[in-house]
Amino acid sequence: MFIPWFDPTFLLLIPALILAFWAQITVSSRFRAFSRVESLTGFTGEKLARYLLDNAGLYDVKIETISGQLTDHYDPKSKVIRLSSATYGSSSIAALGVVSHEVGHAIQHAEKYAPLVIRNIVASAAGFGSSLAWILFIIGLLFVSPVLMKIGIVLFSIAVFFTLITLPVEFNASSRALQLLRQRIAMPEEELDGVRKVLNAAALTYVAGAAMAALQLLRMIILARAYGGRD
């Protein structure tokens, strides 16, 4: 019998939980630290985004501001880069690094960068699958239904694939960001080093997310094998 409040497979998640906690602390502390360091390039986040986009021929990509910190993102459907209030008008090293990263995503979209195309295709299915997977899986465990458990595992596998395909997308966007800052605005190497630290910390949060998803999937498989064959 499956006892949900006493499940030793929870222990599998501890490494990923520790990594996620450490990644969040690291990205917050590094962003905060380099937000205090002004860049000598003279750009604000918004001006840099517009300059880099125009330089890449992406005149149709708009720039908007949103509330929050580290809420910056590129919306491929609307072709909009949304910059947080912490980066939009800031000329800090941290802000310029985050902005150039989002421009990197816009360029990926324009160039039809394969991992991004794949991620966008599976995004909706991954969101739906992640929400439904555990519901079906838990019902399958409680009523000893191998079919429901397998469906749950398949659906959650889509979500895991989404987190894995996100990794090359994010790493590539960070690589593009550093290249743009070096080649387009001649950012000094000491400033680039700060940008690199911020972006590496941000990338670690995606690694933690992928690790958590993969270990959750492993946990589901172990539980299915342990309880799925019982009458």
C-alpha beads as a LAMMPS data file, in Angstrom:
LAMMPS data file: protein, C-alpha beads

231 atoms
230 bonds

1 atom types
1 bond types

-500.0 500.0 xlo xhi
-500.0 500.0 ylo yhi
-500.0 500.0 zlo zhi

Masses

1 110.0

Atoms # bond

1 1 1 0.000 0.000 0.000
2 1 1 1.255 3.462 -0.894
3 1 1 1.528 5.744 2.152
4 1 1 1.931 9.321 0.810
5 1 1 2.985 10.834 4.149
6 1 1 5.800 8.311 4.583
7 1 1 7.639 8.113 1.295
8 1 1 11.419 7.525 1.466
9 1 1 11.786 8.480 -2.215
10 1 1 11.519 12.097 -1.042
11 1 1 15.179 11.704 -0.092
12 1 1 16.042 11.617 -3.802
13 1 1 15.029 15.257 -4.071
14 1 1 17.311 16.560 -1.337
15 1 1 20.371 17.197 -3.592
16 1 1 18.240 19.134 -6.086
17 1 1 16.564 21.109 -3.294
18 1 1 19.956 22.077 -1.882
19 1 1 21.199 23.059 -5.343
20 1 1 18.058 25.129 -6.006
21 1 1 18.390 26.909 -2.659
22 1 1 22.064 27.654 -3.242
23 1 1 21.421 28.795 -6.835
24 1 1 18.706 31.219 -5.742
25 1 1 20.895 32.714 -3.031
26 1 1 23.819 32.997 -5.453
27 1 1 21.906 34.717 -8.248
28 1 1 20.264 37.150 -5.821
29 1 1 23.529 38.057 -4.102
30 1 1 25.483 38.466 -7.330
31 1 1 22.771 40.542 -8.976
32 1 1 22.590 42.730 -5.883
33 1 1 26.384 43.108 -5.735
34 1 1 26.873 44.005 -9.399
35 1 1 23.800 46.243 -9.392
36 1 1 25.927 48.600 -7.317
37 1 1 28.680 48.718 -9.961
38 1 1 28.039 51.230 -12.733
39 1 1 29.233 50.412 -16.242
40 1 1 31.571 52.817 -17.992
41 1 1 29.803 52.213 -21.323
42 1 1 27.160 54.875 -20.651
43 1 1 24.196 52.671 -21.572
44 1 1 21.047 52.143 -19.549
45 1 1 19.244 48.831 -19.849
46 1 1 16.579 50.176 -22.195
47 1 1 19.062 52.045 -24.408
48 1 1 21.328 49.014 -24.630
49 1 1 18.446 46.746 -25.586
50 1 1 17.322 49.111 -28.344
51 1 1 20.868 49.588 -29.620
52 1 1 21.639 45.861 -29.761
53 1 1 18.281 44.999 -31.324
54 1 1 18.635 47.644 -34.030
55 1 1 22.215 46.569 -34.641
56 1 1 20.919 43.040 -35.247
57 1 1 18.200 44.309 -37.582
58 1 1 15.422 43.495 -35.125
59 1 1 13.598 46.812 -35.445
60 1 1 10.217 45.138 -34.900
61 1 1 11.078 43.857 -31.423
62 1 1 9.583 46.165 -28.815
63 1 1 10.801 46.942 -25.320
64 1 1 8.491 47.229 -22.330
65 1 1 9.004 47.653 -18.613
66 1 1 7.473 45.445 -15.928
67 1 1 7.580 45.482 -12.159
68 1 1 9.831 43.340 -10.036
69 1 1 13.430 42.212 -10.010
70 1 1 14.852 39.459 -12.234
71 1 1 11.496 39.275 -14.008
72 1 1 13.102 40.192 -17.339
73 1 1 12.153 37.983 -20.280
74 1 1 11.667 37.834 -24.034
75 1 1 8.174 37.042 -25.310
76 1 1 8.542 35.337 -28.724
77 1 1 4.811 35.464 -29.461
78 1 1 4.570 39.235 -29.064
79 1 1 8.182 39.946 -30.055
80 1 1 8.666 41.997 -26.909
81 1 1 11.551 42.216 -24.463
82 1 1 10.139 43.011 -21.044
83 1 1 12.646 44.570 -18.692
84 1 1 12.146 44.760 -14.956
85 1 1 12.183 48.089 -13.168
86 1 1 15.550 47.057 -11.727
87 1 1 17.190 46.907 -15.171
88 1 1 15.196 49.209 -17.482
89 1 1 16.767 52.493 -16.411
90 1 1 19.862 51.101 -14.731
91 1 1 23.385 51.369 -16.090
92 1 1 24.834 48.780 -13.725
93 1 1 26.890 45.827 -14.883
94 1 1 24.209 43.440 -13.632
95 1 1 21.443 45.234 -15.539
96 1 1 23.362 45.357 -18.806
97 1 1 24.196 41.675 -18.502
98 1 1 20.569 40.690 -17.996
99 1 1 19.411 42.945 -20.837
100 1 1 21.957 41.576 -23.303
101 1 1 20.903 38.041 -22.318
102 1 1 17.298 38.819 -23.292
103 1 1 18.480 40.354 -26.558
104 1 1 20.303 37.078 -27.097
105 1 1 16.954 35.291 -26.866
106 1 1 15.437 37.687 -29.403
107 1 1 18.296 36.969 -31.811
108 1 1 17.853 33.224 -31.238
109 1 1 14.203 33.613 -32.191
110 1 1 15.033 35.586 -35.323
111 1 1 17.635 33.027 -36.387
112 1 1 15.315 30.096 -35.574
113 1 1 17.851 28.648 -33.164
114 1 1 16.908 24.957 -33.084
115 1 1 16.754 24.330 -29.303
116 1 1 14.573 27.436 -28.879
117 1 1 12.236 26.317 -31.666
118 1 1 11.893 22.899 -30.021
119 1 1 11.334 24.439 -26.593
120 1 1 8.596 26.724 -27.900
121 1 1 6.867 23.767 -29.572
122 1 1 6.763 21.669 -26.401
123 1 1 6.112 24.561 -23.977
124 1 1 2.320 24.256 -23.877
125 1 1 2.388 20.465 -23.670
126 1 1 4.996 20.645 -20.910
127 1 1 2.893 23.008 -18.814
128 1 1 -0.225 20.899 -19.248
129 1 1 1.654 17.654 -18.703
130 1 1 3.333 18.864 -15.534
131 1 1 0.005 19.904 -14.003
132 1 1 -1.831 16.704 -14.896
133 1 1 0.982 14.180 -14.468
134 1 1 1.094 14.054 -10.684
135 1 1 -2.704 14.009 -10.363
136 1 1 -2.963 10.934 -12.570
137 1 1 0.088 9.340 -11.004
138 1 1 -1.151 9.728 -7.413
139 1 1 -4.585 8.403 -8.379
140 1 1 -2.823 5.485 -10.055
141 1 1 -0.842 4.786 -6.879
142 1 1 -3.850 4.993 -4.587
143 1 1 -6.005 2.746 -6.761
144 1 1 -3.113 0.576 -7.964
145 1 1 -3.605 1.433 -11.634
146 1 1 -0.413 0.851 -13.655
147 1 1 -2.035 2.496 -16.690
148 1 1 -2.633 5.801 -14.883
149 1 1 0.866 5.697 -13.433
150 1 1 2.393 5.167 -16.875
151 1 1 0.344 8.015 -18.353
152 1 1 1.513 10.246 -15.517
153 1 1 5.131 9.292 -16.156
154 1 1 4.829 9.951 -19.899
155 1 1 3.233 13.356 -19.300
156 1 1 5.861 14.331 -16.758
157 1 1 8.600 13.182 -19.150
158 1 1 7.505 15.975 -21.488
159 1 1 7.999 18.487 -18.690
160 1 1 11.441 17.039 -17.949
161 1 1 12.390 17.298 -21.617
162 1 1 11.316 20.952 -21.544
163 1 1 13.639 21.713 -18.630
164 1 1 16.516 19.914 -20.363
165 1 1 16.060 21.641 -23.731
166 1 1 15.939 24.954 -21.851
167 1 1 19.560 24.523 -20.757
168 1 1 21.238 24.973 -24.176
169 1 1 18.853 27.863 -24.885
170 1 1 19.922 29.699 -21.735
171 1 1 23.627 28.877 -22.056
172 1 1 23.638 30.060 -25.661
173 1 1 21.818 33.291 -24.795
174 1 1 24.441 34.037 -22.138
175 1 1 27.238 33.314 -24.602
176 1 1 25.618 35.651 -27.122
177 1 1 25.228 38.302 -24.422
178 1 1 28.935 38.328 -23.636
179 1 1 29.785 38.411 -27.332
180 1 1 27.409 41.322 -27.946
181 1 1 28.805 43.322 -25.048
182 1 1 32.376 42.686 -26.132
183 1 1 31.938 43.293 -29.859
184 1 1 29.137 45.856 -30.077
185 1 1 29.833 48.231 -27.197
186 1 1 33.426 47.284 -26.305
187 1 1 32.637 46.614 -22.660
188 1 1 35.878 46.382 -20.647
189 1 1 36.989 42.890 -19.671
190 1 1 36.696 43.605 -15.951
191 1 1 33.040 44.528 -16.481
192 1 1 32.498 41.457 -18.637
193 1 1 33.816 39.357 -15.775
194 1 1 31.044 40.754 -13.565
195 1 1 28.443 40.075 -16.244
196 1 1 29.723 36.520 -16.581
197 1 1 29.334 35.925 -12.843
198 1 1 25.746 37.188 -12.875
199 1 1 24.773 35.135 -15.928
200 1 1 26.473 31.983 -14.647
201 1 1 24.552 32.296 -11.397
202 1 1 21.300 32.723 -13.314
203 1 1 22.104 29.665 -15.442
204 1 1 22.582 27.633 -12.281
205 1 1 18.900 28.131 -11.412
206 1 1 17.956 26.393 -14.670
207 1 1 20.372 23.557 -13.926
208 1 1 18.745 23.163 -10.518
209 1 1 15.295 23.120 -12.108
210 1 1 16.331 20.447 -14.590
211 1 1 17.916 18.365 -11.827
212 1 1 14.763 18.602 -9.741
213 1 1 12.559 17.575 -12.674
214 1 1 14.808 14.632 -13.578
215 1 1 14.892 13.376 -9.981
216 1 1 11.118 13.747 -9.718
217 1 1 10.783 11.577 -12.817
218 1 1 13.149 8.992 -11.327
219 1 1 11.065 9.047 -8.165
220 1 1 7.889 8.389 -10.145
221 1 1 9.498 5.439 -11.915
222 1 1 10.694 3.936 -8.617
223 1 1 7.253 4.326 -7.049
224 1 1 5.550 2.819 -10.100
225 1 1 7.809 -0.225 -9.967
226 1 1 7.329 -0.590 -6.222
227 1 1 3.548 -0.314 -6.161
228 1 1 2.349 -0.748 -9.726
229 1 1 2.582 -4.512 -9.812
230 1 1 0.609 -5.135 -6.647
231 1 1 -3.015 -6.216 -6.510

Bonds

1 1 1 2
2 1 2 3
3 1 3 4
4 1 4 5
5 1 5 6
6 1 6 7
7 1 7 8
8 1 8 9
9 1 9 10
10 1 10 11
11 1 11 12
12 1 12 13
13 1 13 14
14 1 14 15
15 1 15 16
16 1 16 17
17 1 17 18
18 1 18 19
19 1 19 20
20 1 20 21
21 1 21 22
22 1 22 23
23 1 23 24
24 1 24 25
25 1 25 26
26 1 26 27
27 1 27 28
28 1 28 29
29 1 29 30
30 1 30 31
31 1 31 32
32 1 32 33
33 1 33 34
34 1 34 35
35 1 35 36
36 1 36 37
37 1 37 38
38 1 38 39
39 1 39 40
40 1 40 41
41 1 41 42
42 1 42 43
43 1 43 44
44 1 44 45
45 1 45 46
46 1 46 47
47 1 47 48
48 1 48 49
49 1 49 50
50 1 50 51
51 1 51 52
52 1 52 53
53 1 53 54
54 1 54 55
55 1 55 56
56 1 56 57
57 1 57 58
58 1 58 59
59 1 59 60
60 1 60 61
61 1 61 62
62 1 62 63
63 1 63 64
64 1 64 65
65 1 65 66
66 1 66 67
67 1 67 68
68 1 68 69
69 1 69 70
70 1 70 71
71 1 71 72
72 1 72 73
73 1 73 74
74 1 74 75
75 1 75 76
76 1 76 77
77 1 77 78
78 1 78 79
79 1 79 80
80 1 80 81
81 1 81 82
82 1 82 83
83 1 83 84
84 1 84 85
85 1 85 86
86 1 86 87
87 1 87 88
88 1 88 89
89 1 89 90
90 1 90 91
91 1 91 92
92 1 92 93
93 1 93 94
94 1 94 95
95 1 95 96
96 1 96 97
97 1 97 98
98 1 98 99
99 1 99 100
100 1 100 101
101 1 101 102
102 1 102 103
103 1 103 104
104 1 104 105
105 1 105 106
106 1 106 107
107 1 107 108
108 1 108 109
109 1 109 110
110 1 110 111
111 1 111 112
112 1 112 113
113 1 113 114
114 1 114 115
115 1 115 116
116 1 116 117
117 1 117 118
118 1 118 119
119 1 119 120
120 1 120 121
121 1 121 122
122 1 122 123
123 1 123 124
124 1 124 125
125 1 125 126
126 1 126 127
127 1 127 128
128 1 128 129
129 1 129 130
130 1 130 131
131 1 131 132
132 1 132 133
133 1 133 134
134 1 134 135
135 1 135 136
136 1 136 137
137 1 137 138
138 1 138 139
139 1 139 140
140 1 140 141
141 1 141 142
142 1 142 143
143 1 143 144
144 1 144 145
145 1 145 146
146 1 146 147
147 1 147 148
148 1 148 149
149 1 149 150
150 1 150 151
151 1 151 152
152 1 152 153
153 1 153 154
154 1 154 155
155 1 155 156
156 1 156 157
157 1 157 158
158 1 158 159
159 1 159 160
160 1 160 161
161 1 161 162
162 1 162 163
163 1 163 164
164 1 164 165
165 1 165 166
166 1 166 167
167 1 167 168
168 1 168 169
169 1 169 170
170 1 170 171
171 1 171 172
172 1 172 173
173 1 173 174
174 1 174 175
175 1 175 176
176 1 176 177
177 1 177 178
178 1 178 179
179 1 179 180
180 1 180 181
181 1 181 182
182 1 182 183
183 1 183 184
184 1 184 185
185 1 185 186
186 1 186 187
187 1 187 188
188 1 188 189
189 1 189 190
190 1 190 191
191 1 191 192
192 1 192 193
193 1 193 194
194 1 194 195
195 1 195 196
196 1 196 197
197 1 197 198
198 1 198 199
199 1 199 200
200 1 200 201
201 1 201 202
202 1 202 203
203 1 203 204
204 1 204 205
205 1 205 206
206 1 206 207
207 1 207 208
208 1 208 209
209 1 209 210
210 1 210 211
211 1 211 212
212 1 212 213
213 1 213 214
214 1 214 215
215 1 215 216
216 1 216 217
217 1 217 218
218 1 218 219
219 1 219 220
220 1 220 221
221 1 221 222
222 1 222 223
223 1 223 224
224 1 224 225
225 1 225 226
226 1 226 227
227 1 227 228
228 1 228 229
229 1 229 230
230 1 230 231
